[in-house]
Amino acid sequence: MPIRRTDGMPTTELLRREWAAFRRPDRLTALAAAALTVIALGLLYAFGNQSSCPGPCPAAPVASDGATVSDQFWFLHRDLGPEGSITVRLTAMTGTITYPPPNHDQIVSGLVPWAKAGIIVKDGVRQGSQYAALMMTGDHGVRFQYDYRHDIAGTAVVSEQSPRWLRLTRSGDTITGSESADGKQWHTVATAKLDGLPDTVQVGLFATSPGDLTLRKVGLGGAIEEVRFTQAVGVFDNVAVEGTTGGWASDPVGEMNHTDWEKHHNASGAVEKNGVITVSGTGDIGPLGEEGARSVEKALPGLTIALVIVLIVAVRYGVRTVHEAPTRRVIATRSAVVGAATFVTGLVAVGIVLPLSIAILKGNGIPVQPIPILIGTRVIVGVPAVLALCAVLTYGLAVWLRRGSAAILIGLSLVALPYAVTAFPLLPDTVSEWLLRLTPAAGFAVKQTMEEYPQVTAHYSPSTGYFPLPWWAGLAVLCAYTVIVMRMAVGRKQAADSDRR
């Protein structure tokens, strides 16, 4: 049945007419099913995550900006006033890695790349409090780090043949880190301003070591993470302090000495003998929690099924459009209608499931990584926008190809399949990354909240929620595909009209 002429019809009236034609019960039911799938699977995920602690789990460390962080180390400390310093010589740094690959059957000596031993100024011993530290690392030389996110490189490595002198100086809220090869000629590594430091803080020696991350191959070349316990040991002498009061105290920041290695071999702690202080510790100080707080996009496992549903709805609507021999204006209007309907569907689903899932996870004792308002808004609005663009893309494919089966096959292959297979550790990371660079599925980078930090060893891959493109670049890839396909669909209609003339 030919479509009625729309020449001269106002745009608002045309949109109203096409929306009335679109909202058939079968289409609305399918979109409702897509929304309910996202909501139901998201709530199922949230209810299915329960705390495994025998009692109340210890609260995850939270920094002043609200982010969940790592803050676990052994601390030999004393009071430091508004002005003062600590100077030490680090003569050796060793460590232990338990059950390393490939056989996982032995304990070896060694340091993971971001094992740390050095000196630190910290606002008390509360986890998540402000700090500035100067340290030697396992494989990255001297580093000056502060307030979890900031990392500045020094120069040297340390050994018994080449010890390193470290110094932290406090002047009010300003902390300066310096290093030296001989204790005479000093080089400033960096300076940090920690706003709001109290008059009395803690200063001292510390050691910590994050887990040894290894990847085990699964599926068709994918990888899952395995983490081994490690411990770092720093040996210090020539400890000199200025502006301090009271005596030394030795405490863990965070829980420690619960592992079999620490109980039966080498307990974390600090030991002084003949002016030499040995500090042993495990854990990490950095921007990502050791236990891995849940990210908000984990509450969207139903997105793949919803995507398949909206793609099929869009293709069937496109095939109906072809059968009615529409004008180019009608094609454009109908693409806007299917996109808007899909956007509203996604907005309702994501807007409901994310806050509910976060509340349920927190109620179950599961830490959830806080996100800034702008990033949260980007996820809640961006995911529906991506679903809408994917629907318009497949609608254009149906109009261009004039065959529903071919449009569904290509749409699923271009969008749903790459998104689905990269969400799990099935393919090699490199393959997954290229799929999310080159296909329209790149647009789903809008839901990423995971950040990459050079000073944190982690598995940054699509299967863990890390996309290879920033959100705006992934969205640009999807928009480019959508524009190209719609131009081809409209161009084919224009060519057909010319042939009839």
C-alpha positions as CSV (number, residue, x, y, z in Angstrom):
1,M,0.0,0.0,0.0
2,P,1.6,3.3,-1.1
3,I,2.1,5.9,1.6
4,R,0.1,9.0,1.6
5,R,1.8,12.1,0.2
6,T,3.5,14.3,2.8
7,D,4.5,17.2,0.6
8,G,3.9,20.4,2.5
9,M,2.9,18.6,5.7
10,P,4.3,20.3,8.8
11,T,7.1,18.4,10.5
12,T,5.3,18.2,13.8
13,E,2.2,16.8,12.2
14,L,4.3,14.3,10.3
15,L,6.1,13.2,13.4
16,R,2.8,12.8,15.2
17,R,1.4,10.7,12.4
18,E,4.4,8.5,12.2
19,W,4.5,8.0,16.0
20,A,0.8,7.0,15.9
21,A,1.7,4.5,13.2
22,F,4.7,3.2,15.1
23,R,3.1,2.5,18.4
24,R,1.5,-0.8,17.5
25,P,1.0,-3.3,20.4
26,D,3.7,-5.7,19.2
27,R,6.4,-3.0,18.9
28,L,5.5,-1.5,22.3
29,T,5.5,-4.9,23.9
30,A,8.9,-5.7,22.4
31,L,10.4,-2.4,23.7
32,A,8.8,-3.0,27.1
33,A,10.4,-6.5,27.2
34,A,13.8,-5.0,26.4
35,A,13.5,-2.5,29.3
36,L,12.3,-5.2,31.7
37,T,15.1,-7.5,30.7
38,V,17.7,-4.8,31.6
39,I,15.9,-4.1,34.9
40,A,15.4,-7.8,35.9
41,L,18.9,-9.0,35.1
42,G,20.4,-6.0,36.8
43,L,18.4,-6.6,40.0
44,L,19.2,-10.3,39.8
45,Y,22.9,-9.4,39.6
46,A,22.6,-7.1,42.6
47,F,20.7,-9.5,44.8
48,G,23.1,-12.3,43.8
49,N,26.1,-10.5,45.1
50,Q,26.4,-11.1,48.9
51,S,29.2,-10.4,51.3
52,S,31.2,-13.5,52.2
53,C,32.5,-12.0,55.5
54,P,31.4,-14.1,58.6
55,G,30.3,-10.8,60.3
56,P,30.1,-7.2,59.1
57,C,32.8,-6.7,56.5
58,P,35.3,-3.9,57.1
59,A,34.5,-0.8,55.2
60,A,36.5,-0.2,52.0
61,P,38.9,2.7,52.3
62,V,37.4,5.9,51.0
63,A,39.5,9.0,50.1
64,S,38.4,12.6,50.7
65,D,36.9,12.7,47.2
66,G,34.6,9.8,47.9
67,A,36.5,7.3,45.7
68,T,37.2,3.8,47.0
69,V,41.0,3.3,47.2
70,S,43.7,1.0,48.4
71,D,45.3,2.0,51.7
72,Q,47.1,-0.9,53.4
73,F,50.7,-1.0,54.6
74,W,52.9,-1.4,57.7
75,F,53.7,1.9,59.3
76,L,56.4,2.7,61.8
77,H,55.4,6.3,62.8
78,R,55.5,9.2,65.2
79,D,53.9,12.6,65.6
80,L,55.1,15.4,63.2
81,G,54.3,19.1,63.8
82,P,53.6,21.8,61.3
83,E,57.3,22.1,60.4
84,G,59.7,19.2,60.2
85,S,61.2,16.4,58.2
86,I,62.3,12.8,58.0
87,T,65.5,11.5,56.3
88,V,66.4,7.9,55.9
89,R,68.8,5.8,53.9
90,L,67.2,2.8,52.1
91,T,69.9,0.2,51.8
92,A,67.9,-2.8,50.5
93,M,64.5,-3.8,49.2
94,T,63.5,-7.4,48.9
95,G,60.3,-9.3,48.7
96,T,58.4,-12.6,48.4
97,I,55.9,-13.8,45.9
98,T,53.9,-16.9,46.9
99,Y,52.8,-19.6,44.4
100,P,53.8,-17.9,41.2
101,P,53.0,-19.2,37.7
102,P,53.3,-21.5,35.8
103,N,53.2,-24.3,38.4
104,H,51.9,-22.4,41.4
105,D,53.7,-24.8,43.7
106,Q,56.6,-22.8,45.2
107,I,57.5,-19.6,47.0
108,V,60.1,-17.4,45.4
109,S,62.0,-14.3,46.2
110,G,61.2,-11.2,44.2
111,L,59.3,-7.9,44.0
112,V,56.3,-7.1,41.9
113,P,56.7,-3.9,39.9
114,W,54.8,-1.6,42.2
115,A,56.0,-3.0,45.6
116,K,56.8,0.0,47.7
117,A,59.1,0.9,50.7
118,G,60.0,4.3,51.8
119,I,58.8,7.2,54.0
120,I,55.4,8.8,54.3
121,V,53.6,11.7,55.9
122,K,49.9,10.9,56.6
123,D,47.0,12.4,58.3
124,G,46.8,9.8,61.1
125,V,46.5,6.0,60.5
126,R,42.9,6.0,59.2
127,Q,42.6,4.4,55.9
128,G,41.7,6.8,53.1
129,S,43.3,9.8,54.8
130,Q,45.6,12.3,53.0
131,Y,49.2,11.4,52.5
132,A,52.4,12.1,50.6
133,A,55.1,9.5,50.3
134,L,58.6,9.1,48.8
135,M,59.4,5.5,48.0
136,M,61.5,3.0,46.1
137,T,59.4,0.6,44.0
138,G,60.1,-2.9,42.7
139,D,60.6,-1.9,39.1
140,H,60.0,1.8,38.7
141,G,62.7,3.5,40.7
142,V,62.0,6.3,43.2
143,R,58.5,7.7,43.1
144,F,56.7,10.6,44.9
145,Q,53.0,9.7,45.3
146,Y,50.3,11.6,47.1
147,D,46.5,11.4,47.7
148,Y,46.2,8.0,45.8
149,R,45.9,9.3,42.3
150,H,49.2,11.3,41.8
151,D,52.5,9.7,40.9
152,I,55.7,11.5,39.9
153,A,58.9,9.7,38.9
154,G,62.3,10.2,40.5
155,T,65.4,8.7,39.1
156,A,67.3,5.9,40.9
157,V,67.0,2.2,41.8
158,V,68.4,0.9,45.0
159,S,70.8,-2.0,46.0
160,E,73.2,-2.8,48.7
161,Q,75.9,-1.4,46.5
162,S,73.9,1.7,45.7
163,P,71.7,2.7,48.6
164,R,69.4,5.7,48.2
165,W,68.7,8.5,50.6
166,L,65.1,9.8,50.9
167,R,63.7,12.9,52.6
168,L,60.3,14.3,53.2
169,T,60.0,17.9,54.4
170,R,56.8,19.4,55.8
171,S,56.0,23.1,55.8
172,G,52.4,23.6,56.8
173,D,50.3,21.9,54.0
174,T,53.3,21.6,51.7
175,I,55.2,18.3,51.5
176,T,58.4,18.1,49.5
177,G,60.2,14.9,48.5
178,S,63.9,14.8,47.8
179,E,66.4,12.0,47.0
180,S,70.2,11.7,47.2
181,A,72.9,9.3,46.3
182,D,75.2,10.3,49.2
183,G,73.1,12.2,51.7
184,K,74.8,15.5,50.7
185,Q,73.7,16.5,47.3
186,W,69.9,16.5,47.1
187,H,67.5,16.4,44.2
188,T,63.8,17.5,44.6
189,V,61.5,14.9,43.1
190,A,58.3,16.8,43.6
191,T,56.2,19.0,46.0
192,A,52.5,18.5,46.9
193,K,50.1,20.7,48.7
194,L,47.7,18.7,51.0
195,D,45.0,21.2,51.9
196,G,43.6,21.0,55.4
197,L,46.4,19.0,57.0
198,P,46.1,19.2,60.8
199,D,48.9,20.6,62.9
200,T,49.9,17.1,64.0
201,V,50.3,14.3,61.5
202,Q,52.1,11.0,61.4
203,V,55.5,10.5,59.8
204,G,57.5,7.4,59.4
205,L,58.7,4.4,57.4
206,F,56.4,2.0,55.5
207,A,56.4,-1.0,53.3
208,T,53.6,-2.5,51.2
209,S,53.2,-4.8,48.1
210,P,50.2,-5.4,45.9
211,G,49.2,-8.8,44.7
212,D,51.0,-10.4,41.8
213,L,48.7,-10.3,38.9
214,T,48.8,-13.1,36.4
215,L,46.5,-14.0,33.5
216,R,45.2,-17.4,32.9
217,K,44.1,-18.3,29.3
218,V,40.5,-19.4,28.8
219,G,38.0,-19.7,26.0
220,L,39.4,-18.9,22.5
221,G,42.4,-17.0,23.9
222,G,40.8,-14.8,26.5
223,A,42.2,-14.3,30.0
224,I,41.0,-14.1,33.6
225,E,43.0,-12.6,36.4
226,E,44.7,-14.5,39.2
227,V,46.3,-12.6,42.1
228,R,49.0,-14.0,44.4
229,F,50.0,-12.8,47.8
230,T,53.2,-10.8,48.0
231,Q,55.2,-9.0,50.6
232,A,57.9,-6.3,50.5
233,V,60.7,-5.7,52.9
234,G,62.6,-2.4,53.2
235,V,65.9,-2.0,55.2
236,F,66.6,1.5,56.5
237,D,69.3,3.1,58.5
238,N,70.5,6.7,59.3
239,V,67.0,7.6,60.3
240,A,66.8,11.3,61.3
241,V,63.7,13.3,62.2
242,E,63.1,17.0,62.9
243,G,59.9,18.6,64.3
244,T,58.6,15.3,65.8
245,T,57.4,14.5,69.3
246,G,56.7,11.3,71.2
247,G,58.1,7.9,70.5
248,W,57.8,5.5,67.6
249,A,54.7,3.4,67.2
250,S,54.4,0.4,64.9
251,D,50.9,-0.3,63.4
252,P,49.3,-1.7,60.3
253,V,47.1,0.6,58.3
254,G,44.4,-1.8,57.3
255,E,44.3,-5.5,58.3
256,M,47.5,-7.5,58.1
257,N,49.1,-10.8,59.3
258,H,46.2,-13.0,58.5
259,T,47.8,-15.0,55.7
260,D,49.6,-18.3,56.3
261,W,52.9,-16.8,55.0
262,E,52.7,-14.0,57.6
263,K,51.6,-16.3,60.4
264,H,54.2,-19.1,59.9
265,H,57.1,-17.4,58.0
266,N,57.6,-13.6,58.0
267,A,55.1,-11.5,59.8
268,S,54.5,-8.0,58.5
269,G,55.9,-5.4,60.9
270,A,58.9,-3.3,61.9
271,V,62.0,-4.5,63.6
272,E,64.9,-2.3,64.9
273,K,68.4,-3.8,65.6
274,N,71.6,-1.8,66.0
275,G,70.2,1.2,64.3
276,V,68.9,-0.7,61.3
277,I,65.1,-0.8,60.8
278,T,63.5,-3.5,58.7
279,V,59.9,-2.9,57.7
280,S,57.8,-5.6,56.1
281,G,54.3,-5.1,54.6
282,T,51.7,-6.1,52.1
283,G,48.8,-4.4,50.4
284,D,48.9,-1.2,48.4
285,I,48.4,2.6,48.5
286,G,46.7,3.7,45.3
287,P,43.6,4.8,43.5
288,L,42.0,1.3,43.0
289,G,40.8,-0.8,45.9
290,E,42.6,-4.1,46.4
291,E,39.3,-6.0,46.6
292,G,37.9,-4.2,43.6
293,A,34.8,-2.2,44.3
294,R,32.0,-2.9,41.8
295,S,31.6,-0.4,39.0
296,V,28.1,0.8,38.2
297,E,28.1,-0.6,34.6
298,K,28.3,-4.1,36.1
299,A,24.6,-3.7,36.8
300,L,23.8,-3.8,33.1
301,P,24.1,-7.5,32.1
302,G,20.8,-7.4,30.3
303,L,22.0,-4.9,27.8
304,T,22.9,-7.5,25.2
305,I,19.5,-9.0,25.1
306,A,17.8,-5.6,25.0
307,L,20.1,-4.6,22.2
308,V,19.0,-7.7,20.1
309,I,15.4,-6.9,20.7
310,V,15.6,-3.2,19.7
311,L,17.6,-4.2,16.6
312,I,14.9,-6.6,15.4
313,V,12.2,-4.1,16.1
314,A,14.0,-1.5,14.0
315,V,14.6,-3.9,11.1
316,R,11.0,-5.0,11.0
317,Y,9.9,-1.3,11.0
318,G,12.4,-0.6,8.2
319,V,11.0,-3.5,6.1
320,R,7.5,-2.1,6.5
321,T,8.8,1.3,5.4
322,V,10.2,-0.2,2.2
323,H,6.9,-1.9,1.3
324,E,5.1,1.4,1.5
325,A,7.4,3.1,-1.0
326,P,8.1,6.1,1.3
327,T,9.6,9.5,0.5
328,R,13.0,10.5,1.8
329,R,11.3,12.8,4.3
330,V,9.3,9.9,5.7
331,I,12.4,7.7,5.9
332,A,14.1,10.4,8.0
333,T,11.1,10.9,10.2
334,R,10.6,7.3,10.8
335,S,14.3,6.9,11.7
336,A,13.8,9.7,14.3
337,V,10.7,7.9,15.7
338,V,12.4,4.6,16.1
339,G,15.4,6.3,17.6
340,A,13.3,8.3,20.1
341,A,11.2,5.3,21.1
342,T,14.4,3.3,21.7
343,F,16.0,6.1,23.7
344,V,13.0,6.4,26.0
345,T,13.0,2.7,26.5
346,G,16.7,2.7,27.4
347,L,16.4,5.8,29.6
348,V,13.6,4.2,31.7
349,A,15.5,0.9,32.1
350,V,18.9,2.3,32.9
351,G,17.5,5.1,35.0
352,I,15.7,2.5,37.2
353,V,18.2,-0.3,37.4
354,L,21.4,1.6,38.2
355,P,20.3,3.4,41.4
356,L,18.4,0.3,42.6
357,S,21.3,-2.0,42.0
358,I,23.7,0.3,43.7
359,A,21.5,0.5,46.7
360,I,21.0,-3.3,46.9
361,L,24.8,-4.0,46.5
362,K,25.6,-1.5,49.3
363,G,22.9,-3.1,51.4
364,N,24.5,-6.5,50.9
365,G,27.9,-5.2,52.1
366,I,29.4,-5.0,48.6
367,P,31.6,-1.9,48.0
368,V,30.5,0.2,44.9
369,Q,32.9,2.6,43.3
370,P,31.4,6.1,43.6
371,I,31.3,8.1,40.4
372,P,31.0,11.9,39.9
373,I,27.6,13.3,38.9
374,L,28.7,14.1,35.3
375,I,30.0,10.6,34.7
376,G,26.9,9.0,36.2
377,T,24.7,11.2,34.0
378,R,26.8,10.2,31.0
379,V,26.1,6.5,31.7
380,I,22.4,7.0,32.3
381,V,21.9,9.2,29.2
382,G,24.6,7.8,27.0
383,V,23.6,4.1,27.1
384,P,20.0,4.9,25.9
385,A,21.5,7.2,23.2
386,V,23.8,4.4,22.0
387,L,20.8,2.0,21.9
388,A,18.9,4.6,19.9
389,L,21.7,5.1,17.4
390,C,22.0,1.3,17.0
391,A,18.3,1.1,16.2
392,V,18.5,3.9,13.6
393,L,21.5,2.1,12.1
394,T,19.7,-1.2,11.6
395,Y,16.6,0.7,10.4
396,G,18.7,2.2,7.7
397,L,20.2,-1.2,6.8
398,A,16.6,-2.6,6.3
399,V,15.6,0.4,4.1
400,W,18.9,0.1,2.1
401,L,19.0,-3.7,1.7
402,R,15.2,-4.1,1.4
403,R,15.5,-7.5,3.0
404,G,14.8,-8.0,6.7
405,S,16.8,-11.2,7.1
406,A,20.0,-9.6,5.6
407,A,19.5,-6.5,7.7
408,I,19.1,-8.5,10.9
409,L,22.2,-10.6,10.2
410,I,24.4,-7.6,9.4
411,G,23.0,-5.6,12.3
412,L,23.6,-8.3,14.8
413,S,27.1,-9.1,13.4
414,L,28.1,-5.4,13.4
415,V,26.7,-4.4,16.8
416,A,25.3,-7.1,19.1
417,L,27.9,-9.8,18.4
418,P,31.0,-7.6,19.0
419,Y,29.5,-6.2,22.1
420,A,28.5,-9.6,23.5
421,V,31.8,-11.5,22.8
422,T,34.0,-8.7,24.2
423,A,32.0,-8.5,27.4
424,F,33.4,-11.9,28.5
425,P,37.0,-13.2,28.5
426,L,36.4,-15.3,25.4
427,L,38.7,-13.7,22.7
428,P,42.3,-12.5,23.1
429,D,42.4,-9.0,24.5
430,T,43.9,-7.6,21.3
431,V,41.1,-9.0,19.2
432,S,38.4,-7.6,21.6
433,E,40.1,-4.2,21.6
434,W,40.1,-4.0,17.8
435,L,36.5,-5.1,17.6
436,L,35.6,-2.2,19.9
437,R,37.6,0.2,17.8
438,L,36.3,-0.7,14.3
439,T,32.7,-1.7,14.8
440,P,29.6,0.3,15.9
441,A,29.8,-1.5,19.3
442,A,32.5,1.1,20.1
443,G,29.7,3.4,21.1
444,F,29.2,1.4,24.3
445,A,32.3,3.0,25.7
446,V,29.9,5.6,27.0
447,K,29.2,3.3,30.0
448,Q,32.8,2.9,31.0
449,T,33.7,4.3,34.4
450,M,37.0,2.4,34.9
451,E,40.1,4.5,34.7
452,E,43.6,3.4,33.8
453,Y,46.4,4.4,36.2
454,P,50.0,3.9,35.2
455,Q,50.9,3.2,38.9
456,V,48.4,0.4,39.2
457,T,48.9,-3.1,37.7
458,A,45.5,-4.2,36.6
459,H,43.9,-6.1,33.7
460,Y,42.7,-3.2,31.5
461,S,40.6,-5.1,28.9
462,P,37.1,-5.1,27.5
463,S,36.2,-8.2,29.6
464,T,36.9,-6.2,32.8
465,G,34.9,-3.1,31.6
466,Y,37.8,-1.1,30.0
467,F,37.2,0.1,26.5
468,P,40.1,0.9,24.1
469,L,38.6,4.2,23.0
470,P,37.4,7.1,25.2
471,W,33.6,7.4,25.4
472,W,33.4,10.3,23.0
473,A,35.6,8.6,20.4
474,G,33.5,5.4,20.6
475,L,30.3,7.4,20.2
476,A,31.8,9.1,17.2
477,V,32.5,5.7,15.5
478,L,28.9,4.7,16.1
479,C,27.6,8.0,14.8
480,A,29.8,7.7,11.6
481,Y,28.3,4.2,10.9
482,T,24.8,5.5,11.4
483,V,25.2,8.5,9.2
484,I,26.8,6.5,6.4
485,V,24.1,3.8,6.4
486,M,21.3,6.4,6.5
487,R,22.8,8.3,3.6
488,M,23.0,5.0,1.6
489,A,19.3,4.3,2.5
490,V,18.2,7.7,1.4
491,G,20.5,7.7,-1.6
492,R,19.0,4.4,-2.8
493,K,15.5,5.9,-2.5
494,Q,16.7,9.0,-4.5
495,A,18.2,6.8,-7.2
496,A,14.9,4.7,-7.4
497,D,12.9,7.9,-7.8
498,S,15.2,9.1,-10.6
499,D,14.8,5.8,-12.4
500,R,11.0,6.1,-12.3
501,R,11.2,9.5,-13.9
